[in-house]
Amino acid sequence: MIENKDQSASASAASALVENQPRGEMLGLPTLQRNALCKLFDRPEFTPQDVHALGFRRLQRADGIGHKGLQAILAWLRHYGLELLPPEPLADPPEGLPEEVRKNINGAVRLLRNHGYRVQRSRDKGIGR
């Protein structure tokens, strides 16, 4: 059989397109989020269980995943019966502190939690102990 250049070029382009298409469980995930997760996992394929195992905080901090992207990933996980919930609200600073100090404490706690630290209330009742 004799092929012309156009037929062979289109056949190779079609096979390359099929190879680059998402497979199975990755379908339904927008391209930007899929690419960000591929970069995060450092591999081209992953499962919803892999993404779920990362946790909410890690997804929130990942490069290339903003608020809308995170919502798309959470919806994709829900489609597979997996739920990732945001972390618990910040613990309130002790009463009787000036408002500016309370804001600084809340900001520091939020920063620590965003970087993976676990912040708990002190067991002491007094301040500065």
N, CA, C and O of each residue as an XYZ file, in Angstrom:
516
protein
N       0.841     -1.175      0.000
C       0.000      0.000      0.000
C       0.885      1.237      0.000
O       1.894      1.286      0.703
N       0.511      2.220     -0.778
C       1.288      3.449     -0.889
C       0.530      4.548     -0.171
O      -0.659      4.759     -0.409
N       1.245      5.257      0.726
C       0.647      6.368      1.455
C       1.308      7.652      1.015
O       2.493      7.672      0.680
N       0.554      8.702      1.019
C       1.205      9.981      0.771
C       1.631     10.601      2.098
O       1.270     10.107      3.166
N       2.383     11.662      2.027
C       2.938     12.281      3.244
C       1.844     12.800      4.166
O       1.973     12.719      5.388
N       0.771     13.332      3.592
C      -0.305     13.891      4.409
C      -0.986     12.817      5.243
O      -1.298     13.050      6.411
N      -1.220     11.645      4.662
C      -1.874     10.562      5.403
C      -1.001     10.062      6.539
O      -1.493      9.834      7.644
N       0.299      9.886      6.279
C       1.175      9.382      7.337
C       1.359     10.417      8.439
O       1.465     10.057      9.612
N       1.397     11.696      8.079
C       1.538     12.755      9.087
C       0.293     12.838      9.958
O       0.394     13.007     11.173
N      -0.879     12.718      9.344
C      -2.106     12.788     10.135
C      -2.263     11.558     11.013
O      -2.799     11.658     12.117
N      -1.810     10.401     10.548
C      -1.880      9.187     11.358
C      -0.971      9.285     12.567
O      -1.358      8.887     13.665
N       0.249      9.818     12.378
C       1.152      9.954     13.525
C       0.656     11.013     14.493
O       0.829     10.866     15.702
N       0.042     12.080     13.991
C      -0.527     13.109     14.867
C      -1.688     12.542     15.667
O      -1.836     12.860     16.847
N      -2.509     11.713     15.049
C      -3.644     11.113     15.746
C      -3.169     10.166     16.834
O      -3.745     10.136     17.921
N      -2.113      9.380     16.555
C      -1.618      8.462     17.586
C      -0.983      9.227     18.740
O      -1.088      8.803     19.891
N      -0.320     10.357     18.446
C       0.255     11.181     19.517
C      -0.851     11.786     20.360
O      -0.707     11.889     21.579
N      -1.948     12.187     19.741
C      -3.066     12.762     20.471
C      -3.687     11.737     21.409
O      -4.032     12.066     22.544
N      -3.832     10.498     20.949
C      -4.397      9.436     21.778
C      -3.488      9.160     22.974
O      -3.977      8.918     24.078
N      -2.165      9.194     22.764
C      -1.229      8.934     23.862
C      -1.288     10.010     24.936
O      -1.074      9.716     26.112
N      -1.576     11.259     24.553
C      -1.585     12.365     25.503
C      -2.922     12.562     26.192
O      -3.033     13.404     27.082
N      -3.933     11.813     25.808
C      -5.246     11.962     26.421
C      -5.255     11.354     27.812
O      -4.585     10.348     28.047
N      -6.001     11.944     28.743
C      -6.091     11.357     30.076
C      -6.785     10.009     30.025
O      -7.653      9.773     29.185
N      -6.397      9.140     30.923
C      -6.976      7.799     30.949
C      -7.875      7.616     32.160
O      -7.655      8.203     33.220
N      -8.880      6.798     31.976
C      -9.737      6.325     33.049
C     -10.171      7.357     34.054
O     -10.986      8.232     33.761
N      -9.608      7.244     35.262
C     -10.070      8.050     36.391
C      -9.687      9.517     36.281
O     -10.263     10.348     36.984
N      -8.736      9.862     35.425
C      -8.332     11.255     35.287
C      -9.303     12.044     34.421
O      -9.238     13.272     34.386
N     -10.207     11.353     33.718
C     -11.205     12.044     32.903
C     -12.112     12.871     33.807
O     -12.419     12.473     34.931
N     -12.527     14.005     33.311
C     -13.411     14.862     34.081
C     -12.667     15.892     34.906
O     -13.282     16.808     35.452
N     -11.367     15.758     35.005
C     -10.545     16.728     35.734
C     -10.030     17.742     34.721
O      -9.425     17.354     33.722
N     -10.254     19.036     34.957
C      -9.790     20.046     34.000
C      -8.279     19.947     33.753
O      -7.518     19.525     34.623
N      -7.874     20.342     32.564
C      -6.482     20.212     32.144
C      -5.510     20.924     33.083
O      -4.474     20.360     33.434
N      -5.827     22.154     33.494
C      -4.906     22.893     34.372
C      -4.685     22.161     35.693
O      -3.557     22.061     36.175
N      -5.760     21.657     36.266
C      -5.628     20.944     37.533
C      -4.921     19.609     37.336
O      -4.111     19.203     38.169
N      -5.227     18.927     36.240
C      -4.553     17.662     35.951
C      -3.048     17.883     35.806
O      -2.248     17.109     36.333
N      -2.664     18.945     35.088
C      -1.243     19.246     34.914
C      -0.576     19.623     36.236
O       0.558     19.218     36.495
N      -1.267     20.389     37.068
C      -0.702     20.761     38.371
C      -0.505     19.524     39.248
O       0.494     19.419     39.959
N      -1.447     18.599     39.197
C      -1.318     17.373     39.990
C      -0.221     16.465     39.436
O       0.498     15.823     40.202
N      -0.091     16.409     38.108
C       1.005     15.627     37.510
C       2.347     16.174     37.985
O       3.262     15.412     38.297
N       2.455     17.486     38.036
C       3.695     18.121     38.516
C       3.911     17.815     39.993
O       5.035     17.543     40.415
N       2.853     17.857     40.766
C       2.940     17.586     42.197
C       3.367     16.138     42.462
O       4.199     15.880     43.332
N       2.796     15.206     41.714
C       3.129     13.787     41.886
C       4.408     13.399     41.146
O       4.991     12.349     41.413
N       4.836     14.241     40.227
C       6.023     13.981     39.404
C       5.843     12.706     38.572
O       6.775     11.924     38.384
N       4.618     12.526     38.082
C       4.318     11.406     37.189
C       3.055     11.759     36.400
O       2.269     12.599     36.838
N       2.855     11.129     35.248
C       1.732     11.516     34.383
C       0.370     10.974     34.809
O      -0.657     11.487     34.365
N       0.340      9.960     35.651
C      -0.947      9.371     36.039
C      -1.060      9.280     37.553
O      -0.069      9.103     38.262
N      -2.277      9.406     38.022
C      -2.584      9.302     39.447
C      -4.044      8.925     39.574
O      -4.811      9.045     38.618
N      -4.422      8.477     40.738
C      -5.808      8.082     40.983
C      -6.468      9.079     41.925
O      -5.773      9.852     42.583
N      -7.786      9.076     42.002
C      -8.457      9.930     42.986
C      -8.000      9.607     44.410
O      -7.937     10.498     45.257
N      -7.684      8.343     44.678
C      -7.213      7.965     46.012
C      -5.856      8.606     46.301
O      -5.591      9.013     47.433
N      -5.000      8.698     45.289
C      -3.708      9.375     45.458
C      -3.915     10.842     45.835
O      -3.270     11.361     46.746
N      -4.822     11.495     45.117
C      -5.093     12.911     45.371
C      -5.707     13.087     46.747
O      -5.341     14.011     47.474
N      -6.635     12.215     47.115
C      -7.279     12.288     48.421
C      -6.259     12.124     49.542
O      -6.359     12.775     50.582
N      -5.282     11.253     49.325
C      -4.261     11.004     50.353
C      -3.392     12.234     50.616
O      -2.796     12.348     51.686
N      -3.314     13.149     49.659
C      -2.533     14.378     49.870
C      -3.136     15.241     50.973
O      -2.411     15.857     51.753
N      -4.451     15.282     51.033
C      -5.128     16.097     52.035
C      -5.422     17.498     51.525
O      -4.830     17.957     50.548
N      -6.333     18.161     52.195
C      -6.804     19.485     51.805
C      -5.678     20.510     51.833
O      -5.501     21.264     50.876
N      -4.923     20.543     52.917
C      -3.860     21.547     53.082
C      -2.807     21.452     51.984
O      -2.376     22.469     51.440
N      -2.392     20.225     51.657
C      -1.343     20.059     50.640
C      -1.845     20.513     49.278
O      -1.106     21.144     48.523
N      -3.096     20.198     48.960
C      -3.668     20.661     47.696
C      -3.780     22.177     47.677
O      -3.546     22.814     46.649
N      -4.133     22.740     48.798
C      -4.295     24.185     48.912
C      -2.966     24.907     48.674
O      -2.952     26.017     48.142
N      -1.859     24.288     49.062
C      -0.550     24.917     48.943
C       0.172     24.574     47.648
O       1.239     25.129     47.383
N      -0.373     23.680     46.838
C       0.317     23.221     45.635
C       0.409     24.324     44.586
O      -0.523     25.110     44.414
N       1.538     24.374     43.892
C       1.720     25.327     42.799
C       0.731     25.035     41.692
O       0.516     23.879     41.326
N       0.133     26.079     41.163
C      -0.772     25.925     40.037
C      -2.200     25.577     40.403
O      -3.038     25.393     39.520
N      -2.491     25.484     41.697
C      -3.865     25.180     42.131
C      -4.356     26.336     42.987
O      -3.949     26.494     44.138
N      -5.233     27.137     42.408
C      -5.831     28.246     43.136
C      -7.157     27.827     43.751
O      -7.469     26.640     43.847
N      -7.925     28.820     44.164
C      -9.212     28.536     44.822
C     -10.162     27.792     43.875
O     -10.751     26.780     44.255
N     -10.308     28.295     42.644
C     -11.218     27.644     41.685
C     -10.711     26.251     41.320
O     -11.497     25.313     41.192
N      -9.414     26.123     41.154
C      -8.840     24.817     40.834
C      -9.063     23.822     41.948
O      -9.364     22.654     41.701
N      -8.914     24.288     43.183
C      -9.150     23.425     44.336
C     -10.608     22.975     44.367
O     -10.894     21.815     44.662
N     -11.522     23.884     44.065
C     -12.945     23.521     44.030
C     -13.213     22.475     42.943
O     -14.014     21.562     43.143
N     -12.543     22.608     41.795
C     -12.713     21.628     40.714
C     -12.187     20.258     41.142
O     -12.805     19.236     40.846
N     -11.060     20.235     41.831
C     -10.490     18.966     42.304
C     -11.401     18.332     43.352
O     -11.614     17.120     43.338
N     -11.937     19.146     44.258
C     -12.837     18.620     45.290
C     -14.105     18.032     44.661
O     -14.600     16.995     45.103
N     -14.622     18.700     43.631
C     -15.806     18.171     42.930
C     -15.464     16.861     42.223
O     -16.264     15.926     42.227
N     -14.289     16.791     41.623
C     -13.832     15.565     40.954
C     -13.701     14.429     41.959
O     -14.088     13.298     41.665
N     -13.163     14.713     43.136
C     -13.040     13.690     44.182
C     -14.418     13.222     44.651
O     -14.628     12.029     44.868
N     -15.365     14.169     44.807
C     -16.723     13.797     45.227
C     -17.372     12.871     44.205
O     -18.149     11.989     44.570
N     -17.056     13.067     42.925
C     -17.587     12.195     41.870
C     -17.165     10.735     42.107
O     -17.882      9.812     41.721
N     -16.023     10.531     42.730
C     -15.518      9.184     43.031
C     -15.812      8.766     44.473
O     -15.268      7.773     44.956
N     -16.674      9.523     45.160
C     -17.083      9.158     46.509
C     -16.070      9.524     47.587
O     -16.123      8.987     48.694
N     -15.154     10.423     47.278
C     -14.145     10.848     48.252
C     -14.418     12.298     48.638
O     -14.764     13.117     47.786
N     -14.267     12.606     49.893
C     -14.553     13.950     50.397
C     -13.343     14.490     51.136
O     -12.798     13.834     52.023
N     -12.931     15.684     50.765
C     -11.879     16.393     51.506
C     -12.508     17.641     52.093
O     -13.040     18.478     51.364
N     -12.449     17.764     53.392
C     -13.041     18.913     54.064
C     -11.959     19.898     54.462
O     -10.836     19.499     54.772
N     -12.292     21.193     54.456
C     -11.319     22.178     54.935
C     -11.005     21.940     56.409
O     -11.817     21.364     57.133
N      -9.843     22.377     56.852
C      -9.472     22.182     58.255
C     -10.381     22.956     59.191
O     -11.104     23.866     58.784
N     -10.323     22.571     60.451
C     -11.144     23.232     61.463
C     -10.801     24.715     61.557
O      -9.680     25.110     61.236
N     -11.748     25.537     61.991
C     -11.478     26.969     62.127
C     -10.383     27.231     63.157
O     -10.092     26.396     64.013
N      -9.797     28.398     63.049
C      -8.728     28.779     63.974
C      -9.240     28.853     65.403
O     -10.384     29.231     65.656
N      -8.360     28.481     66.336
C      -8.689     28.626     67.747
C      -8.607     30.109     68.100
O      -7.686     30.803     67.670
N      -9.554     30.584     68.871
C      -9.546     31.986     69.261
C      -8.470     32.249     70.302
O      -8.255     31.430     71.195
N      -7.790     33.394     70.190
C      -6.834     33.766     71.240
C      -7.572     34.019     72.555
O      -8.784     34.234     72.558
N      -6.848     33.994     73.661
C      -7.488     34.228     74.959
C      -8.206     35.576     75.015
O      -7.818     36.537     74.350
N      -9.249     35.618     75.817
C     -10.010     36.855     75.990
C      -9.174     37.886     76.732
O      -8.229     37.535     77.438
N      -9.516     39.144     76.573
C      -8.847     40.209     77.300
C      -7.621     40.767     76.586
O      -6.938     41.636     77.128
N      -7.334     40.287     75.391
C      -6.205     40.821     74.634
C      -6.686     41.955     73.731
O      -7.822     41.931     73.257
N      -5.841     42.934     73.496
C      -6.225     43.997     72.548
C      -6.479     43.401     71.158
O      -5.899     42.378     70.793
N      -7.349     44.054     70.396
C      -7.756     43.546     69.083
C      -6.564     43.349     68.149
O      -6.518     42.366     67.409
N      -5.608     44.264     68.172
C      -4.441     44.153     67.288
C      -3.618     42.900     67.613
O      -3.131     42.218     66.711
N      -3.468     42.606     68.907
C      -2.718     41.419     69.319
C      -3.470     40.157     68.896
O      -2.857     39.189     68.447
N      -4.785     40.168     69.039
C      -5.598     39.022     68.621
C      -5.444     38.764     67.126
O      -5.335     37.613     66.703
N      -5.434     39.842     66.312
C      -5.261     39.695     64.865
C      -3.884     39.121     64.547
O      -3.755     38.266     63.671
N      -2.855     39.588     65.253
C      -1.499     39.076     65.032
C      -1.411     37.589     65.369
O      -0.784     36.815     64.645
N      -2.042     37.201     66.469
C      -2.027     35.783     66.870
C      -2.755     34.940     65.828
O      -2.258     33.890     65.419
N      -3.933     35.396     65.397
C      -4.681     34.653     64.372
C      -3.874     34.533     63.083
O      -3.867     33.476     62.452
N      -3.198     35.605     62.690
C      -2.374     35.564     61.486
C      -1.220     34.584     61.620
O      -0.914     33.851     60.680
N      -0.579     34.566     62.783
C       0.540     33.648     63.016
C       0.067     32.200     63.007
O       0.725     31.333     62.432
N      -1.062     31.940     63.638
C      -1.609     30.577     63.666
C      -1.964     30.134     62.250
O      -1.673     29.001     61.868
N      -2.594     31.023     61.460
C      -2.957     30.697     60.081
C      -1.706     30.395     59.256
O      -1.693     29.439     58.481
N      -0.661     31.202     59.415
C       0.583     30.979     58.683
C       1.206     29.632     59.033
O       1.641     28.894     58.149
N       1.245     29.316     60.318
C       1.802     28.028     60.738
C       1.003     26.862     60.165
O       1.582     25.896     59.670
N      -0.310     26.948     60.230
C      -1.158     25.860     59.720
C      -1.034     25.730     58.209
O      -1.058     24.616     57.685
N      -0.903     26.851     57.499
C      -0.739     26.793     56.043
C       0.546     26.088     55.649
O       0.649     25.538     54.553
N       1.524     26.106     56.541
C       2.798     25.452     56.252
C       2.906     24.081     56.897
O       3.999     23.530     57.027
N       1.771     23.536     57.298
C       1.733     22.154     57.743
C       1.912     21.928     59.231
O       1.927     20.780     59.674
N       2.048     22.987     60.019
C       2.193     22.806     61.460
C       0.835     22.602     62.101
O      -0.184     23.079     61.601
N       0.835     21.900     63.191
C      -0.392     21.678     63.948
C      -0.335     22.568     65.185
O       0.564     22.431     66.014
N      -1.284     23.468     65.303
C      -1.305     24.422     66.407
C      -2.420     24.032     67.360
O      -3.574     23.879     66.960
N      -2.057     23.870     68.638
C      -3.045     23.499     69.649
C      -3.068     24.549     70.742
O      -2.112     25.300     70.936
N      -4.174     24.580     71.442
C      -4.283     25.490     72.585
C      -3.344     25.037     73.696
O      -3.067     23.849     73.861
N      -2.876     25.996     74.433
C      -2.025     25.696     75.579
C      -2.874     25.066     76.674
O      -4.050     25.396     76.830
N      -2.272     24.163     77.424
C      -3.008     23.541     78.531
C      -3.032     24.431     79.753
O      -3.881     24.274     80.631
N      -2.091     25.376     79.810
C      -2.064     26.338     80.927
C      -3.202     27.329     80.753
O      -3.550     27.712     79.636
N      -3.771     27.736     81.874
C      -4.864     28.701     81.815
C      -4.355     30.124     81.700
O      -5.049     30.980     81.153
N      -3.173     30.394     82.199
C      -2.634     31.756     82.190
C      -1.896     32.056     80.914
O      -1.528     31.157     80.158
N      -1.682     33.350     80.683
C      -0.955     33.788     79.499
C       0.516     33.948     79.864
O       0.838     34.465     80.933
N       1.405     33.509     78.985
C       2.840     33.705     79.196
C       3.470     32.675     80.095
O       4.573     32.907     80.590
N       2.839     31.564     80.331
C       3.438     30.519     81.169
C       4.012     29.446     80.325
O       4.562     28.477     80.847
